[in-house]
Amino acid sequence: MTNLYFKGVWKIHKVLIDTIKGPHYFLTPMVMQMQKKFNKYWAEYSLVLLSVTILDPCYKLNYVQYSFITIYGAHCANHS
């Protein structure tokens, strides 16, 4: 079940990032506040979620690598 939680949390993280970069600039201040709160919890729990996801035979390490590259781009090594 925790592996599915990582997928959902990753999608939320991606939506927040895409919304800030997107064409709807009036949403940016609100989404930045949401992202600040999200990042606090992401920093605390991402390692646990990553570990469980890597151990899941359906996802493995490739999914985690894809997720981090999608979110952080070339700087993904700094955030893992």
PDB file of N, CA, C and O in Angstrom:
ATOM      1  N   MET A   1       0.809  -1.185   0.000  1.00  0.00           N
ATOM      2  CA  MET A   1       0.000   0.000   0.000  1.00  0.00           C
ATOM      3  C   MET A   1       0.861   1.260   0.000  1.00  0.00           C
ATOM      4  O   MET A   1       0.501   2.264  -0.615  1.00  0.00           O
ATOM      5  N   THR A   2       1.993   1.204   0.688  1.00  0.00           N
ATOM      6  CA  THR A   2       2.866   2.369   0.744  1.00  0.00           C
ATOM      7  C   THR A   2       3.428   2.709  -0.625  1.00  0.00           C
ATOM      8  O   THR A   2       3.654   3.881  -0.927  1.00  0.00           O
ATOM      9  N   ASN A   3       3.656   1.696  -1.460  1.00  0.00           N
ATOM     10  CA  ASN A   3       4.159   1.952  -2.802  1.00  0.00           C
ATOM     11  C   ASN A   3       3.174   2.779  -3.613  1.00  0.00           C
ATOM     12  O   ASN A   3       3.588   3.622  -4.409  1.00  0.00           O
ATOM     13  N   LEU A   4       1.892   2.556  -3.428  1.00  0.00           N
ATOM     14  CA  LEU A   4       0.866   3.345  -4.110  1.00  0.00           C
ATOM     15  C   LEU A   4       0.818   4.761  -3.556  1.00  0.00           C
ATOM     16  O   LEU A   4       0.506   5.710  -4.275  1.00  0.00           O
ATOM     17  N   TYR A   5       1.126   4.894  -2.291  1.00  0.00           N
ATOM     18  CA  TYR A   5       1.164   6.216  -1.662  1.00  0.00           C
ATOM     19  C   TYR A   5       2.258   7.069  -2.298  1.00  0.00           C
ATOM     20  O   TYR A   5       2.046   8.253  -2.556  1.00  0.00           O
ATOM     21  N   PHE A   6       3.425   6.480  -2.551  1.00  0.00           N
ATOM     22  CA  PHE A   6       4.502   7.223  -3.203  1.00  0.00           C
ATOM     23  C   PHE A   6       4.053   7.740  -4.562  1.00  0.00           C
ATOM     24  O   PHE A   6       4.321   8.890  -4.910  1.00  0.00           O
ATOM     25  N   LYS A   7       3.378   6.903  -5.324  1.00  0.00           N
ATOM     26  CA  LYS A   7       2.913   7.309  -6.652  1.00  0.00           C
ATOM     27  C   LYS A   7       1.958   8.501  -6.545  1.00  0.00           C
ATOM     28  O   LYS A   7       2.065   9.444  -7.328  1.00  0.00           O
ATOM     29  N   GLY A   8       1.041   8.471  -5.600  1.00  0.00           N
ATOM     30  CA  GLY A   8       0.098   9.570  -5.418  1.00  0.00           C
ATOM     31  C   GLY A   8       0.775  10.853  -4.966  1.00  0.00           C
ATOM     32  O   GLY A   8       0.460  11.937  -5.457  1.00  0.00           O
ATOM     33  N   VAL A   9       1.702  10.726  -4.031  1.00  0.00           N
ATOM     34  CA  VAL A   9       2.413  11.900  -3.522  1.00  0.00           C
ATOM     35  C   VAL A   9       3.291  12.488  -4.624  1.00  0.00           C
ATOM     36  O   VAL A   9       3.401  13.708  -4.745  1.00  0.00           O
ATOM     37  N   TRP A  10       3.912  11.630  -5.422  1.00  0.00           N
ATOM     38  CA  TRP A  10       4.737  12.107  -6.534  1.00  0.00           C
ATOM     39  C   TRP A  10       3.886  12.890  -7.538  1.00  0.00           C
ATOM     40  O   TRP A  10       4.322  13.920  -8.052  1.00  0.00           O
ATOM     41  N   LYS A  11       2.686  12.407  -7.814  1.00  0.00           N
ATOM     42  CA  LYS A  11       1.802  13.106  -8.746  1.00  0.00           C
ATOM     43  C   LYS A  11       1.424  14.495  -8.206  1.00  0.00           C
ATOM     44  O   LYS A  11       1.379  15.466  -8.961  1.00  0.00           O
ATOM     45  N   ILE A  12       1.159  14.581  -6.914  1.00  0.00           N
ATOM     46  CA  ILE A  12       0.841  15.874  -6.303  1.00  0.00           C
ATOM     47  C   ILE A  12       2.029  16.813  -6.436  1.00  0.00           C
ATOM     48  O   ILE A  12       1.864  17.980  -6.791  1.00  0.00           O
ATOM     49  N   HIS A  13       3.212  16.315  -6.154  1.00  0.00           N
ATOM     50  CA  HIS A  13       4.426  17.118  -6.267  1.00  0.00           C
ATOM     51  C   HIS A  13       4.593  17.635  -7.700  1.00  0.00           C
ATOM     52  O   HIS A  13       4.914  18.804  -7.911  1.00  0.00           O
ATOM     53  N   LYS A  14       4.377  16.768  -8.662  1.00  0.00           N
ATOM     54  CA  LYS A  14       4.502  17.144 -10.074  1.00  0.00           C
ATOM     55  C   LYS A  14       3.466  18.199 -10.467  1.00  0.00           C
ATOM     56  O   LYS A  14       3.792  19.143 -11.186  1.00  0.00           O
ATOM     57  N   VAL A  15       2.235  18.050 -10.008  1.00  0.00           N
ATOM     58  CA  VAL A  15       1.188  19.033 -10.321  1.00  0.00           C
ATOM     59  C   VAL A  15       1.532  20.398  -9.736  1.00  0.00           C
ATOM     60  O   VAL A  15       1.325  21.421 -10.390  1.00  0.00           O
ATOM     61  N   LEU A  16       2.047  20.424  -8.529  1.00  0.00           N
ATOM     62  CA  LEU A  16       2.443  21.695  -7.922  1.00  0.00           C
ATOM     63  C   LEU A  16       3.537  22.378  -8.744  1.00  0.00           C
ATOM     64  O   LEU A  16       3.461  23.577  -9.011  1.00  0.00           O
ATOM     65  N   ILE A  17       4.539  21.624  -9.137  1.00  0.00           N
ATOM     66  CA  ILE A  17       5.629  22.184  -9.931  1.00  0.00           C
ATOM     67  C   ILE A  17       5.120  22.662 -11.288  1.00  0.00           C
ATOM     68  O   ILE A  17       5.465  23.759 -11.727  1.00  0.00           O
ATOM     69  N   ASP A  18       4.304  21.849 -11.954  1.00  0.00           N
ATOM     70  CA  ASP A  18       3.781  22.219 -13.273  1.00  0.00           C
ATOM     71  C   ASP A  18       2.868  23.432 -13.206  1.00  0.00           C
ATOM     72  O   ASP A  18       2.846  24.242 -14.133  1.00  0.00           O
ATOM     73  N   THR A  19       2.121  23.568 -12.127  1.00  0.00           N
ATOM     74  CA  THR A  19       1.219  24.708 -11.980  1.00  0.00           C
ATOM     75  C   THR A  19       2.007  26.006 -11.804  1.00  0.00           C
ATOM     76  O   THR A  19       1.623  27.045 -12.341  1.00  0.00           O
ATOM     77  N   ILE A  20       3.090  25.945 -11.063  1.00  0.00           N
ATOM     78  CA  ILE A  20       3.926  27.139 -10.886  1.00  0.00           C
ATOM     79  C   ILE A  20       4.540  27.556 -12.220  1.00  0.00           C
ATOM     80  O   ILE A  20       4.638  28.749 -12.508  1.00  0.00           O
ATOM     81  N   LYS A  21       4.950  26.592 -13.031  1.00  0.00           N
ATOM     82  CA  LYS A  21       5.576  26.888 -14.323  1.00  0.00           C
ATOM     83  C   LYS A  21       4.550  27.157 -15.424  1.00  0.00           C
ATOM     84  O   LYS A  21       4.903  27.640 -16.500  1.00  0.00           O
ATOM     85  N   GLY A  22       3.295  26.847 -15.155  1.00  0.00           N
ATOM     86  CA  GLY A  22       2.260  26.901 -16.180  1.00  0.00           C
ATOM     87  C   GLY A  22       1.782  28.292 -16.539  1.00  0.00           C
ATOM     88  O   GLY A  22       2.288  29.294 -16.033  1.00  0.00           O
ATOM     89  N   PRO A  23       0.802  28.334 -17.421  1.00  0.00           N
ATOM     90  CA  PRO A  23       0.325  29.617 -17.950  1.00  0.00           C
ATOM     91  C   PRO A  23      -0.607  30.385 -17.003  1.00  0.00           C
ATOM     92  O   PRO A  23      -0.918  31.547 -17.267  1.00  0.00           O
ATOM     93  N   HIS A  24      -1.050  29.773 -15.929  1.00  0.00           N
ATOM     94  CA  HIS A  24      -1.995  30.412 -15.022  1.00  0.00           C
ATOM     95  C   HIS A  24      -1.230  31.088 -13.872  1.00  0.00           C
ATOM     96  O   HIS A  24      -1.172  30.563 -12.760  1.00  0.00           O
ATOM     97  N   TYR A  25      -0.661  32.228 -14.153  1.00  0.00           N
ATOM     98  CA  TYR A  25       0.210  32.901 -13.192  1.00  0.00           C
ATOM     99  C   TYR A  25      -0.532  33.416 -11.964  1.00  0.00           C
ATOM    100  O   TYR A  25       0.090  33.667 -10.932  1.00  0.00           O
ATOM    101  N   PHE A  26      -1.835  33.576 -12.055  1.00  0.00           N
ATOM    102  CA  PHE A  26      -2.586  34.032 -10.889  1.00  0.00           C
ATOM    103  C   PHE A  26      -2.620  32.969  -9.791  1.00  0.00           C
ATOM    104  O   PHE A  26      -2.897  33.284  -8.634  1.00  0.00           O
ATOM    105  N   LEU A  27      -2.343  31.725 -10.140  1.00  0.00           N
ATOM    106  CA  LEU A  27      -2.311  30.643  -9.159  1.00  0.00           C
ATOM    107  C   LEU A  27      -0.958  30.517  -8.458  1.00  0.00           C
ATOM    108  O   LEU A  27      -0.858  29.881  -7.409  1.00  0.00           O
ATOM    109  N   THR A  28       0.064  31.111  -9.025  1.00  0.00           N
ATOM    110  CA  THR A  28       1.431  30.913  -8.538  1.00  0.00           C
ATOM    111  C   THR A  28       1.609  31.229  -7.054  1.00  0.00           C
ATOM    112  O   THR A  28       2.199  30.405  -6.355  1.00  0.00           O
ATOM    113  N   PRO A  29       1.141  32.363  -6.522  1.00  0.00           N
ATOM    114  CA  PRO A  29       1.360  32.622  -5.087  1.00  0.00           C
ATOM    115  C   PRO A  29       0.723  31.564  -4.178  1.00  0.00           C
ATOM    116  O   PRO A  29       1.329  31.146  -3.192  1.00  0.00           O
ATOM    117  N   MET A  30      -0.479  31.141  -4.506  1.00  0.00           N
ATOM    118  CA  MET A  30      -1.165  30.145  -3.690  1.00  0.00           C
ATOM    119  C   MET A  30      -0.445  28.793  -3.773  1.00  0.00           C
ATOM    120  O   MET A  30      -0.247  28.126  -2.757  1.00  0.00           O
ATOM    121  N   VAL A  31      -0.061  28.401  -4.972  1.00  0.00           N
ATOM    122  CA  VAL A  31       0.587  27.111  -5.166  1.00  0.00           C
ATOM    123  C   VAL A  31       1.977  27.103  -4.521  1.00  0.00           C
ATOM    124  O   VAL A  31       2.424  26.068  -4.028  1.00  0.00           O
ATOM    125  N   MET A  32       2.647  28.230  -4.522  1.00  0.00           N
ATOM    126  CA  MET A  32       3.958  28.297  -3.868  1.00  0.00           C
ATOM    127  C   MET A  32       3.839  28.093  -2.362  1.00  0.00           C
ATOM    128  O   MET A  32       4.710  27.470  -1.755  1.00  0.00           O
ATOM    129  N   GLN A  33       2.779  28.606  -1.754  1.00  0.00           N
ATOM    130  CA  GLN A  33       2.534  28.358  -0.326  1.00  0.00           C
ATOM    131  C   GLN A  33       2.241  26.883  -0.081  1.00  0.00           C
ATOM    132  O   GLN A  33       2.717  26.296   0.891  1.00  0.00           O
ATOM    133  N   MET A  34       1.458  26.298  -0.967  1.00  0.00           N
ATOM    134  CA  MET A  34       1.152  24.871  -0.843  1.00  0.00           C
ATOM    135  C   MET A  34       2.424  24.036  -1.003  1.00  0.00           C
ATOM    136  O   MET A  34       2.638  23.064  -0.279  1.00  0.00           O
ATOM    137  N   GLN A  35       3.258  24.429  -1.960  1.00  0.00           N
ATOM    138  CA  GLN A  35       4.487  23.688  -2.213  1.00  0.00           C
ATOM    139  C   GLN A  35       5.446  23.793  -1.028  1.00  0.00           C
ATOM    140  O   GLN A  35       6.151  22.833  -0.718  1.00  0.00           O
ATOM    141  N   LYS A  36       5.476  24.926  -0.377  1.00  0.00           N
ATOM    142  CA  LYS A  36       6.334  25.095   0.803  1.00  0.00           C
ATOM    143  C   LYS A  36       5.943  24.099   1.901  1.00  0.00           C
ATOM    144  O   LYS A  36       6.806  23.460   2.503  1.00  0.00           O
ATOM    145  N   LYS A  37       4.649  23.974   2.152  1.00  0.00           N
ATOM    146  CA  LYS A  37       4.170  23.006   3.153  1.00  0.00           C
ATOM    147  C   LYS A  37       4.427  21.574   2.683  1.00  0.00           C
ATOM    148  O   LYS A  37       4.829  20.713   3.466  1.00  0.00           O
ATOM    149  N   PHE A  38       4.191  21.338   1.410  1.00  0.00           N
ATOM    150  CA  PHE A  38       4.414  20.005   0.858  1.00  0.00           C
ATOM    151  C   PHE A  38       5.875  19.599   0.990  1.00  0.00           C
ATOM    152  O   PHE A  38       6.171  18.467   1.373  1.00  0.00           O
ATOM    153  N   ASN A  39       6.791  20.510   0.677  1.00  0.00           N
ATOM    154  CA  ASN A  39       8.219  20.206   0.736  1.00  0.00           C
ATOM    155  C   ASN A  39       8.676  19.843   2.140  1.00  0.00           C
ATOM    156  O   ASN A  39       9.589  19.036   2.310  1.00  0.00           O
ATOM    157  N   LYS A  40       8.048  20.433   3.139  1.00  0.00           N
ATOM    158  CA  LYS A  40       8.382  20.104   4.531  1.00  0.00           C
ATOM    159  C   LYS A  40       8.124  18.625   4.796  1.00  0.00           C
ATOM    160  O   LYS A  40       8.979  17.934   5.349  1.00  0.00           O
ATOM    161  N   TYR A  41       6.963  18.143   4.409  1.00  0.00           N
ATOM    162  CA  TYR A  41       6.621  16.741   4.637  1.00  0.00           C
ATOM    163  C   TYR A  41       7.368  15.828   3.676  1.00  0.00           C
ATOM    164  O   TYR A  41       7.733  14.713   4.050  1.00  0.00           O
ATOM    165  N   TRP A  42       7.599  16.269   2.463  1.00  0.00           N
ATOM    166  CA  TRP A  42       8.327  15.475   1.485  1.00  0.00           C
ATOM    167  C   TRP A  42       9.758  15.213   1.985  1.00  0.00           C
ATOM    168  O   TRP A  42      10.272  14.105   1.834  1.00  0.00           O
ATOM    169  N   ALA A  43      10.384  16.205   2.565  1.00  0.00           N
ATOM    170  CA  ALA A  43      11.743  16.049   3.074  1.00  0.00           C
ATOM    171  C   ALA A  43      11.791  15.026   4.211  1.00  0.00           C
ATOM    172  O   ALA A  43      12.772  14.296   4.348  1.00  0.00           O
ATOM    173  N   GLU A  44      10.746  14.974   5.015  1.00  0.00           N
ATOM    174  CA  GLU A  44      10.728  14.061   6.155  1.00  0.00           C
ATOM    175  C   GLU A  44      10.419  12.618   5.760  1.00  0.00           C
ATOM    176  O   GLU A  44      10.960  11.688   6.359  1.00  0.00           O
ATOM    177  N   TYR A  45       9.556  12.419   4.757  1.00  0.00           N
ATOM    178  CA  TYR A  45       9.059  11.081   4.476  1.00  0.00           C
ATOM    179  C   TYR A  45       9.492  10.502   3.133  1.00  0.00           C
ATOM    180  O   TYR A  45       9.194   9.342   2.850  1.00  0.00           O
ATOM    181  N   SER A  46      10.173  11.261   2.312  1.00  0.00           N
ATOM    182  CA  SER A  46      10.501  10.761   0.980  1.00  0.00           C
ATOM    183  C   SER A  46      11.423   9.544   1.037  1.00  0.00           C
ATOM    184  O   SER A  46      11.269   8.626   0.232  1.00  0.00           O
ATOM    185  N   LEU A  47      12.368   9.516   1.963  1.00  0.00           N
ATOM    186  CA  LEU A  47      13.293   8.389   2.049  1.00  0.00           C
ATOM    187  C   LEU A  47      12.563   7.085   2.388  1.00  0.00           C
ATOM    188  O   LEU A  47      12.862   6.037   1.816  1.00  0.00           O
ATOM    189  N   VAL A  48      11.622   7.151   3.302  1.00  0.00           N
ATOM    190  CA  VAL A  48      10.843   5.964   3.670  1.00  0.00           C
ATOM    191  C   VAL A  48      10.007   5.499   2.482  1.00  0.00           C
ATOM    192  O   VAL A  48       9.974   4.309   2.166  1.00  0.00           O
ATOM    193  N   LEU A  49       9.333   6.441   1.828  1.00  0.00           N
ATOM    194  CA  LEU A  49       8.508   6.087   0.672  1.00  0.00           C
ATOM    195  C   LEU A  49       9.354   5.531  -0.468  1.00  0.00           C
ATOM    196  O   LEU A  49       8.943   4.588  -1.146  1.00  0.00           O
ATOM    197  N   LEU A  50      10.523   6.107  -0.680  1.00  0.00           N
ATOM    198  CA  LEU A  50      11.413   5.612  -1.728  1.00  0.00           C
ATOM    199  C   LEU A  50      11.863   4.198  -1.446  1.00  0.00           C
ATOM    200  O   LEU A  50      11.882   3.359  -2.347  1.00  0.00           O
ATOM    201  N   SER A  51      12.225   3.922  -0.205  1.00  0.00           N
ATOM    202  CA  SER A  51      12.704   2.582   0.163  1.00  0.00           C
ATOM    203  C   SER A  51      11.646   1.522  -0.095  1.00  0.00           C
ATOM    204  O   SER A  51      11.941   0.466  -0.655  1.00  0.00           O
ATOM    205  N   VAL A  52      10.434   1.800   0.305  1.00  0.00           N
ATOM    206  CA  VAL A  52       9.349   0.832   0.116  1.00  0.00           C
ATOM    207  C   VAL A  52       9.036   0.656  -1.368  1.00  0.00           C
ATOM    208  O   VAL A  52       8.757  -0.456  -1.815  1.00  0.00           O
ATOM    209  N   THR A  53       9.080   1.729  -2.121  1.00  0.00           N
ATOM    210  CA  THR A  53       8.785   1.665  -3.547  1.00  0.00           C
ATOM    211  C   THR A  53       9.854   0.871  -4.284  1.00  0.00           C
ATOM    212  O   THR A  53       9.535   0.108  -5.196  1.00  0.00           O
ATOM    213  N   ILE A  54      11.117   1.038  -3.904  1.00  0.00           N
ATOM    214  CA  ILE A  54      12.201   0.292  -4.543  1.00  0.00           C
ATOM    215  C   ILE A  54      12.048  -1.207  -4.285  1.00  0.00           C
ATOM    216  O   ILE A  54      12.372  -2.022  -5.149  1.00  0.00           O
ATOM    217  N   LEU A  55      11.561  -1.569  -3.107  1.00  0.00           N
ATOM    218  CA  LEU A  55      11.398  -2.978  -2.769  1.00  0.00           C
ATOM    219  C   LEU A  55      10.183  -3.617  -3.436  1.00  0.00           C
ATOM    220  O   LEU A  55      10.087  -4.844  -3.481  1.00  0.00           O
ATOM    221  N   ASP A  56       9.273  -2.831  -3.944  1.00  0.00           N
ATOM    222  CA  ASP A  56       8.088  -3.362  -4.620  1.00  0.00           C
ATOM    223  C   ASP A  56       8.485  -3.919  -5.985  1.00  0.00           C
ATOM    224  O   ASP A  56       9.123  -3.215  -6.768  1.00  0.00           O
ATOM    225  N   PRO A  57       8.122  -5.167  -6.289  1.00  0.00           N
ATOM    226  CA  PRO A  57       8.516  -5.760  -7.570  1.00  0.00           C
ATOM    227  C   PRO A  57       7.891  -5.078  -8.788  1.00  0.00           C
ATOM    228  O   PRO A  57       8.401  -5.227  -9.898  1.00  0.00           O
ATOM    229  N   CYS A  58       6.817  -4.347  -8.608  1.00  0.00           N
ATOM    230  CA  CYS A  58       6.172  -3.666  -9.742  1.00  0.00           C
ATOM    231  C   CYS A  58       6.905  -2.392 -10.143  1.00  0.00           C
ATOM    232  O   CYS A  58       6.894  -2.025 -11.318  1.00  0.00           O
ATOM    233  N   TYR A  59       7.537  -1.717  -9.201  1.00  0.00           N
ATOM    234  CA  TYR A  59       8.133  -0.416  -9.487  1.00  0.00           C
ATOM    235  C   TYR A  59       9.652  -0.456  -9.564  1.00  0.00           C
ATOM    236  O   TYR A  59      10.235  -0.048 -10.569  1.00  0.00           O
ATOM    237  N   LYS A  60      10.288  -0.940  -8.521  1.00  0.00           N
ATOM    238  CA  LYS A  60      11.740  -1.019  -8.439  1.00  0.00           C
ATOM    239  C   LYS A  60      12.413   0.347  -8.517  1.00  0.00           C
ATOM    240  O   LYS A  60      11.759   1.382  -8.394  1.00  0.00           O
ATOM    241  N   LEU A  61      13.714   0.335  -8.722  1.00  0.00           N
ATOM    242  CA  LEU A  61      14.522   1.547  -8.733  1.00  0.00           C
ATOM    243  C   LEU A  61      14.258   2.409  -9.964  1.00  0.00           C
ATOM    244  O   LEU A  61      14.347   3.633  -9.878  1.00  0.00           O
ATOM    245  N   ASN A  62      13.943   1.814 -11.085  1.00  0.00           N
ATOM    246  CA  ASN A  62      13.715   2.584 -12.311  1.00  0.00           C
ATOM    247  C   ASN A  62      12.586   3.597 -12.150  1.00  0.00           C
ATOM    248  O   ASN A  62      12.694   4.724 -12.632  1.00  0.00           O
ATOM    249  N   TYR A  63      11.514   3.210 -11.485  1.00  0.00           N
ATOM    250  CA  TYR A  63      10.388   4.118 -11.286  1.00  0.00           C
ATOM    251  C   TYR A  63      10.785   5.299 -10.403  1.00  0.00           C
ATOM    252  O   TYR A  63      10.402   6.438 -10.667  1.00  0.00           O
ATOM    253  N   VAL A  64      11.550   5.019  -9.362  1.00  0.00           N
ATOM    254  CA  VAL A  64      11.999   6.082  -8.461  1.00  0.00           C
ATOM    255  C   VAL A  64      12.931   7.039  -9.209  1.00  0.00           C
ATOM    256  O   VAL A  64      12.826   8.256  -9.054  1.00  0.00           O
ATOM    257  N   GLN A  65      13.833   6.495 -10.011  1.00  0.00           N
ATOM    258  CA  GLN A  65      14.727   7.344 -10.801  1.00  0.00           C
ATOM    259  C   GLN A  65      13.927   8.203 -11.772  1.00  0.00           C
ATOM    260  O   GLN A  65      14.184   9.400 -11.898  1.00  0.00           O
ATOM    261  N   TYR A  66      12.969   7.606 -12.451  1.00  0.00           N
ATOM    262  CA  TYR A  66      12.114   8.358 -13.381  1.00  0.00           C
ATOM    263  C   TYR A  66      11.371   9.479 -12.643  1.00  0.00           C
ATOM    264  O   TYR A  66      11.288  10.604 -13.136  1.00  0.00           O
ATOM    265  N   SER A  67      10.840   9.166 -11.473  1.00  0.00           N
ATOM    266  CA  SER A  67      10.092  10.152 -10.691  1.00  0.00           C
ATOM    267  C   SER A  67      10.963  11.344 -10.321  1.00  0.00           C
ATOM    268  O   SER A  67      10.545  12.492 -10.467  1.00  0.00           O
ATOM    269  N   PHE A  68      12.166  11.075  -9.845  1.00  0.00           N
ATOM    270  CA  PHE A  68      13.047  12.165  -9.436  1.00  0.00           C
ATOM    271  C   PHE A  68      13.550  12.970 -10.628  1.00  0.00           C
ATOM    272  O   PHE A  68      13.671  14.191 -10.538  1.00  0.00           O
ATOM    273  N   ILE A  69      13.842  12.315 -11.727  1.00  0.00           N
ATOM    274  CA  ILE A  69      14.273  13.043 -12.923  1.00  0.00           C
ATOM    275  C   ILE A  69      13.146  13.926 -13.434  1.00  0.00           C
ATOM    276  O   ILE A  69      13.391  15.050 -13.872  1.00  0.00           O
ATOM    277  N   THR A  70      11.916  13.434 -13.383  1.00  0.00           N
ATOM    278  CA  THR A  70      10.767  14.219 -13.840  1.00  0.00           C
ATOM    279  C   THR A  70      10.557  15.457 -12.974  1.00  0.00           C
ATOM    280  O   THR A  70      10.232  16.528 -13.486  1.00  0.00           O
ATOM    281  N   ILE A  71      10.740  15.315 -11.684  1.00  0.00           N
ATOM    282  CA  ILE A  71      10.520  16.437 -10.765  1.00  0.00           C
ATOM    283  C   ILE A  71      11.706  17.407 -10.758  1.00  0.00           C
ATOM    284  O   ILE A  71      11.517  18.617 -10.880  1.00  0.00           O
ATOM    285  N   TYR A  72      12.918  16.882 -10.616  1.00  0.00           N
ATOM    286  CA  TYR A  72      14.078  17.734 -10.382  1.00  0.00           C
ATOM    287  C   TYR A  72      14.978  17.930 -11.599  1.00  0.00           C
ATOM    288  O   TYR A  72      15.862  18.787 -11.569  1.00  0.00           O
ATOM    289  N   GLY A  73      14.784  17.177 -12.643  1.00  0.00           N
ATOM    290  CA  GLY A  73      15.607  17.308 -13.840  1.00  0.00           C
ATOM    291  C   GLY A  73      17.045  16.887 -13.568  1.00  0.00           C
ATOM    292  O   GLY A  73      17.297  15.866 -12.926  1.00  0.00           O
ATOM    293  N   ALA A  74      17.973  17.677 -14.060  1.00  0.00           N
ATOM    294  CA  ALA A  74      19.396  17.358 -13.946  1.00  0.00           C
ATOM    295  C   ALA A  74      19.890  17.410 -12.503  1.00  0.00           C
ATOM    296  O   ALA A  74      20.953  16.867 -12.200  1.00  0.00           O
ATOM    297  N   HIS A  75      19.144  18.050 -11.611  1.00  0.00           N
ATOM    298  CA  HIS A  75      19.569  18.200 -10.223  1.00  0.00           C
ATOM    299  C   HIS A  75      18.978  17.128  -9.315  1.00  0.00           C
ATOM    300  O   HIS A  75      18.945  17.315  -8.099  1.00  0.00           O
ATOM    301  N   CYS A  76      18.514  16.022  -9.865  1.00  0.00           N
ATOM    302  CA  CYS A  76      17.837  15.002  -9.047  1.00  0.00           C
ATOM    303  C   CYS A  76      18.764  14.351  -8.033  1.00  0.00           C
ATOM    304  O   CYS A  76      18.292  13.912  -6.984  1.00  0.00           O
ATOM    305  N   ALA A  77      20.057  14.270  -8.300  1.00  0.00           N
ATOM    306  CA  ALA A  77      20.980  13.666  -7.355  1.00  0.00           C
ATOM    307  C   ALA A  77      21.082  14.482  -6.058  1.00  0.00           C
ATOM    308  O   ALA A  77      21.405  13.932  -5.006  1.00  0.00           O
ATOM    309  N   ASN A  78      20.814  15.763  -6.129  1.00  0.00           N
ATOM    310  CA  ASN A  78      20.876  16.626  -4.945  1.00  0.00           C
ATOM    311  C   ASN A  78      19.704  16.426  -4.003  1.00  0.00           C
ATOM    312  O   ASN A  78      19.780  16.820  -2.840  1.00  0.00           O
ATOM    313  N   HIS A  79      18.621  15.821  -4.478  1.00  0.00           N
ATOM    314  CA  HIS A  79      17.386  15.711  -3.701  1.00  0.00           C
ATOM    315  C   HIS A  79      17.087  14.312  -3.213  1.00  0.00           C
ATOM    316  O   HIS A  79      16.084  14.117  -2.527  1.00  0.00           O
ATOM    317  N   SER A  80      17.893  13.348  -3.528  1.00  0.00           N
ATOM    318  CA  SER A  80      17.579  11.974  -3.101  1.00  0.00           C
ATOM    319  C   SER A  80      18.235  11.638  -1.796  1.00  0.00           C
ATOM    320  O   SER A  80      18.077  10.526  -1.293  1.00  0.00           O
TER     321      SER A  80
END
